[in-house]
């Protein structure tokens, strides 16, 4: 595996979710993730509770491949960043063990103030340093 600058990787990752230009976002997704990469999201608690009520004990949301990743990232951008309310930023806590990288990110008000949301990202990197697996846990 190639040497990876963890700070640059996490900054590039978070920048994708803040990117307003669809073409720039598309290019960044292709640079960060492999063509068959998967992004798996542990749904927020309210969705897990609804799913449990329907008999699903482990609901998972998944986007596979560049096209699905574009939809996922664009939807998050449209909901949280585009209205001007929030931005995403990486916490300075990235760590790596072989081909696995973990770090936390925060969603913060653009105008300043306390953290509105926190997530844990677990990335599985391929031999070229791009993401093949992206596991996201919403923690707060």
BELLINZI-V697163 format. One record per residue. N is the residue number from 1. OMEGA is omega in radians with two decimals (none if undefined). Layout:
N_OMEGA + N_OMEGA
This chain:
1_3.12 + 2_3.05 + 3_-3.10 + 4_2.99 + 5_-3.04 + 6_3.14 + 7_3.12 + 8_3.13 + 9_-3.10 + 10_3.08 + 11_3.10 + 12_-3.14 + 13_-3.10 + 14_-3.14 + 15_3.13 + 16_-3.08 + 17_3.11 + 18_-3.01 + 19_-3.12 + 20_-3.06 + 21_-3.10 + 22_-3.14 + 23_3.09 + 24_3.11 + 25_3.13 + 26_-3.14 + 27_-3.14 + 28_3.10 + 29_-3.14 + 30_3.09 + 31_-3.07 + 32_-3.05 + 33_3.00 + 34_-3.07 + 35_-3.11 + 36_-3.12 + 37_3.12 + 38_3.02 + 39_-3.10 + 40_-3.10 + 41_2.94 + 42_-3.07 + 43_3.05 + 44_-3.06 + 45_-3.10 + 46_3.09 + 47_3.10 + 48_3.13 + 49_3.10 + 50_-3.14 + 51_3.12 + 52_3.11 + 53_3.11 + 54_3.11 + 55_3.10 + 56_-3.07 + 57_-3.12 + 58_3.13 + 59_3.13 + 60_3.05 + 61_-3.02 + 62_3.01 + 63_-3.09 + 64_3.11 + 65_-3.06 + 66_-3.10 + 67_3.13 + 68_3.09 + 69_3.10 + 70_3.12 + 71_-3.12 + 72_-3.10 + 73_3.13 + 74_-3.14 + 75_3.10 + 76_3.10 + 77_-3.10 + 78_-3.10 + 79_-2.97 + 80_-2.99 + 81_-3.05 + 82_3.14 + 83_3.12 + 84_-3.08 + 85_-2.99 + 86_2.93 + 87_3.07 + 88_3.05 + 89_3.12 + 90_2.93 + 91_-3.10 + 92_-3.07 + 93_-3.10 + 94_3.10 + 95_-3.08 + 96_3.02 + 97_-3.04 + 98_-3.07 + 99_3.14 + 100_3.09 + 101_3.05 + 102_3.06 + 103_3.06 + 104_3.01 + 105_3.13 + 106_2.95 + 107_-3.06 + 108_3.07 + 109_3.14 + 110_-3.10 + 111_-3.11 + 112_-3.12 + 113_-3.05 + 114_3.13 + 115_-3.13 + 116_-3.14 + 117_-3.14 + 118_3.07 + 119_3.03 + 120_3.14 + 121_3.04 + 122_-3.09 + 123_3.01 + 124_-3.06 + 125_3.06 + 126_-3.12 + 127_3.14 + 128_3.12 + 129_3.10 + 130_-3.07 + 131_3.02 + 132_3.09 + 133_-3.06 + 134_-3.06 + 135_-3.01 + 136_3.09 + 137_3.06 + 138_-3.04 + 139_-3.09 + 140_none
